Amino acid sequence: MSEYSITGLTFDQSSRLALQEIRYRKKLFKALKMSIGGGTIINIFLGNKSYETAWNINSTDFKTMAQAISGVGSIQRRVISGIAWRQALGHTGKEAMFWNGIHDALER
């Protein structure tokens, strides 16, 4: 595993916007994970009588739900890796090294 050490790194406007975009995307992916699980729980329990709840629990595919939630993480890594790759291509020097490091770490 390579380690990156970059001293004196400063970001231009493009990099600062990319970092903001990454933060925003991370929030969206977190909300997506919560909505998958939360939506399922709400669907099972909210406003249902006990026999309906039992049927909903029995008919819910928790394995598929878990796969959907875990898949969000790999999609998030690909999206952020793509942002980092585009930034690496558009920069030179220390900023390019930084973005290449982010991309490399997410591609493992």
PAMARFI-262250 format. One record per residue: x, y, z of N, C-alpha, C in turn; chain; residue in one letter; residue number from 1. Coordinates in steps of 0.001 Angstrom, whole numbers, plus 500000, padded with zeros to 6 digits. Layout:
BEGIN
NODE    n.X    n.Y    n.Z   ca.X   ca.Y   ca.Z    c.X    c.Y    c.Z c r   k
NODE      X      Y      Z      X      Y      Z      X      Y      Z A A NUM
...
END
This chain:
BEGIN
NODE    n.X    n.Y    n.Z   ca.X   ca.Y   ca.Z    c.X    c.Y    c.Z c r   k
NODE 500840 498822 500000 500000 500000 500000 500886 501243 500000 A M   1
NODE 500658 502109 499062 501432 503343 498964 500890 504368 499943 A S   2
NODE 501785 505175 500451 501382 506278 501302 501712 507569 500590 A E   3
NODE 500790 508492 500689 500994 509791 500077 501254 510803 501178 A Y   4
NODE 502283 511607 501001 502582 512695 501910 502802 513933 501053 A S   5
NODE 501906 514876 501196 501979 516088 500383 502026 517279 501326 A I   6
NODE 503121 518001 501301 503228 519196 502134 503010 520433 501272 A T   7
NODE 502409 521434 501869 502196 522689 501164 501111 522628 500104 A G   8
NODE 500177 521715 500247 499103 521576 499266 498083 522693 499432 A L   9
NODE 497774 523356 498356 496683 524334 498333 495760 523955 497183 A T  10
NODE 494479 524213 497354 493486 523846 496356 493032 525052 495568 A F  11
NODE 492890 524860 494269 492310 525908 493437 490784 525809 493530 A D  12
NODE 490095 526696 492838 488633 526750 492900 487993 525448 492431 A Q  13
NODE 488535 524850 491404 487999 523600 490866 488074 522480 491901 A S  14
NODE 489184 522383 492587 489340 521356 493619 488417 521611 494799 A S  15
NODE 488276 522871 495190 487373 523191 496304 485936 522834 495949 A R  16
NODE 485543 523101 494711 484191 522722 494278 484017 521206 494243 A L  17
NODE 485057 520504 493816 485001 519038 493790 484875 518475 495204 A A  18
NODE 485586 519057 496161 485472 518611 497550 484071 518866 498097 A L  19
NODE 483481 520010 497725 482094 520286 498126 481151 519262 497505 A Q  20
NODE 481376 518941 496248 480535 517958 495572 480653 516592 496243 A E  21
NODE 481860 516210 496651 482058 514928 497330 481299 514912 498654 A I  22
NODE 481389 515992 499417 480648 516067 500686 479148 515939 500442 A R  23
NODE 478655 516631 499434 477235 516590 499099 476812 515182 498695 A Y  24
NODE 477601 514545 497852 477283 513182 497408 477274 512210 498578 A R  25
NODE 478225 512365 499501 478265 511487 500669 476983 511625 501488 A K  26
NODE 476491 512851 501636 475224 513062 502354 474066 512387 501626 A K  27
NODE 474042 512500 500309 472978 511864 499534 473012 510347 499664 A L  28
NODE 474203 509761 499610 474310 508315 499733 473922 507849 501134 A F  29
NODE 474259 508637 502139 473846 508290 503508 472322 508311 503608 A K  30
NODE 471703 509322 503026 470242 509408 503041 469619 508236 502273 A A  31
NODE 470247 507840 501176 469739 506716 500393 469766 505435 501209 A L  32
NODE 470877 505182 501903 470960 503991 502751 469873 503994 503817 A K  33
NODE 469675 505132 504435 468666 505232 505486 467262 505047 504923 A M  34
NODE 467018 505570 503740 465670 505464 503174 465344 504042 502736 A S  35
NODE 466338 503293 502305 466092 501893 501926 465645 501108 503149 A I  36
NODE 466427 501189 504221 466078 500468 505446 464850 501026 506126 A G  37
NODE 464820 502337 506256 463677 502988 506926 462380 502797 506180 A G  38
NODE 462435 502866 504873 461220 502667 504076 460656 501267 504236 A G  39
NODE 461533 500302 504327 461087 498924 504516 460431 498760 505872 A T  40
NODE 461046 499301 506913 460491 499199 508264 459136 499909 508340 A I  41
NODE 459049 501072 507762 457779 501808 507751 456713 501009 507015 A I  42
NODE 457084 500428 505890 456143 499636 505111 455621 498439 505903 A N  43
NODE 456471 497843 506717 456069 496670 507490 455127 497050 508629 A I  44
NODE 455485 498079 509392 454804 498319 510662 453782 499446 510666 A F  45
NODE 453967 500477 509881 453149 501671 510025 451698 501439 509611 A L  46
NODE 450804 501644 510551 449374 501604 510274 448795 500238 509987 A G  47
NODE 449528 499183 510228 449039 497839 509943 448549 497158 511210 A N  48
NODE 447566 496300 511018 447114 495453 512107 448125 494323 512279 A K  49
NODE 448039 493602 513370 449059 492594 513684 449164 491523 512603 A S  50
NODE 448038 491075 512027 448116 490047 510982 448740 490599 509698 A Y  51
NODE 448490 491881 509403 449116 492493 508235 450622 492654 508458 A E  52
NODE 450997 493036 509666 452412 493169 509997 453118 491837 509863 A T  53
NODE 452488 490784 510381 453089 489447 510275 453266 489057 508812 A A  54
NODE 452266 489350 507982 452363 489040 506554 453479 489854 505902 A W  55
NODE 453560 491130 506234 454601 491985 505647 455998 491515 506030 A N  56
NODE 456177 491113 507291 457482 490605 507726 457827 489342 506960 A I  57
NODE 456843 488461 506837 457064 487187 506149 457368 487389 504668 A N  58
NODE 456753 488377 504048 456912 488563 502608 458042 489522 502231 A S  59
NODE 458678 490134 503222 459772 491065 502940 461055 490283 502670 A T  60
NODE 461729 490657 501604 462990 490009 501238 464143 490801 501857 A D  61
NODE 464493 490425 503085 465535 491142 503812 466908 490952 503178 A F  62
NODE 467123 489817 502547 468416 489575 501900 468635 490577 500766 A K  63
NODE 467609 490775 499951 467706 491738 498851 467859 493153 499390 A T  64
NODE 467152 493464 500475 467271 494780 501082 468709 495006 501559 A M  65
NODE 469296 494007 502211 470678 494129 502687 471646 494297 501517 A A  66
NODE 471402 493570 500426 472265 493711 499247 472151 495110 498649 A Q  67
NODE 470936 495654 498653 470735 497004 498130 471483 498030 498978 A A  68
NODE 471388 497882 500295 472069 498820 501189 473579 498702 501022 A I  69
NODE 474101 497480 500955 475550 497322 500814 476031 497772 499436 A S  70
NODE 475184 497692 498433 475557 498148 497095 475726 499647 496999 A G  71
NODE 475059 500378 497888 475174 501832 497878 476627 502257 498119 A V  72
NODE 477327 501539 499004 478721 501874 499299 479624 501754 498084 A G  73
NODE 479440 500691 497296 480295 500540 496114 479957 501581 495055 A S  74
NODE 478697 501938 494943 478315 503000 494002 478917 504325 494453 A I  75
NODE 478869 504585 495761 479446 505815 496307 480940 505886 496009 A Q  76
NODE 481654 504791 496214 483099 504786 495925 483359 505072 494451 A R  77
NODE 482556 504476 493557 482766 504722 492117 482501 506168 491757 A R  78
NODE 481453 506748 492326 481119 508144 492012 482238 509070 492484 A V  79
NODE 482686 508898 493721 483741 509760 494262 485056 509511 493537 A I  80
NODE 485325 508259 493187 486525 507941 492426 486504 508648 491075 A S  81
NODE 485351 508707 490450 485218 509408 489171 485479 510899 489295 A G  82
NODE 484977 511486 490376 485239 512907 490625 486742 513128 490796 A I  83
NODE 487368 512255 491588 488813 512385 491827 489607 512197 490537 A A  84
NODE 489200 511240 489721 489909 510990 488457 489832 512202 487531 A W  85
NODE 488639 512781 487419 488491 513972 486569 489342 515130 487093 A R  86
NODE 489402 515277 488408 490228 516335 488993 491716 516063 488758 A Q  87
NODE 492122 514813 488872 493533 514463 488632 493934 514787 487206 A A  88
NODE 493038 514533 486271 493342 514825 484866 493448 516325 484600 A L  89
NODE 492735 517121 485391 492719 518560 485178 493755 519334 485977 A G  90
NODE 494594 518631 486714 495576 519313 487553 496978 518752 487330 A H  91
NODE 497937 519500 487819 499328 519049 487793 499900 519207 489200 A T  92
NODE 501055 518666 489407 501774 518855 490666 501088 518226 491862 A G  93
NODE 501085 518981 492952 500581 518467 494223 499091 518161 494192 A K  94
NODE 498320 519000 493522 496885 518728 493436 496619 517444 492665 A E  95
NODE 497334 517234 491585 497172 515989 490822 497558 514784 491679 A A  96
NODE 498631 514925 492455 499056 513841 493337 497965 513530 494371 A M  97
NODE 497361 514570 494928 496281 514396 495899 495102 513642 495277 A F  98
NODE 494648 514118 494129 493484 513499 493494 493783 512078 493025 A W  99
NODE 495000 511841 492542 495383 510471 492182 495380 509560 493405 A N 100
NODE 495814 510092 494549 495796 509310 495784 494379 508939 496196 A G 101
NODE 493462 509882 496085 492054 509605 496404 491514 508545 495447 A I 102
NODE 491768 508740 494171 491291 507777 493176 491853 506389 493423 A H 103
NODE 493152 506300 493656 493799 505002 493889 493228 504308 495117 A D 104
NODE 493016 505066 496186 492483 504477 497421 491077 503929 497229 A A 105
NODE 490280 504589 496417 488893 504158 496205 488779 503017 495189 A L 106
NODE 489786 502837 494383 489758 501776 493377 490211 500425 493922 A E 107
NODE 490666 500368 495150 491119 499098 495746 489977 498268 496184 A R 108
END
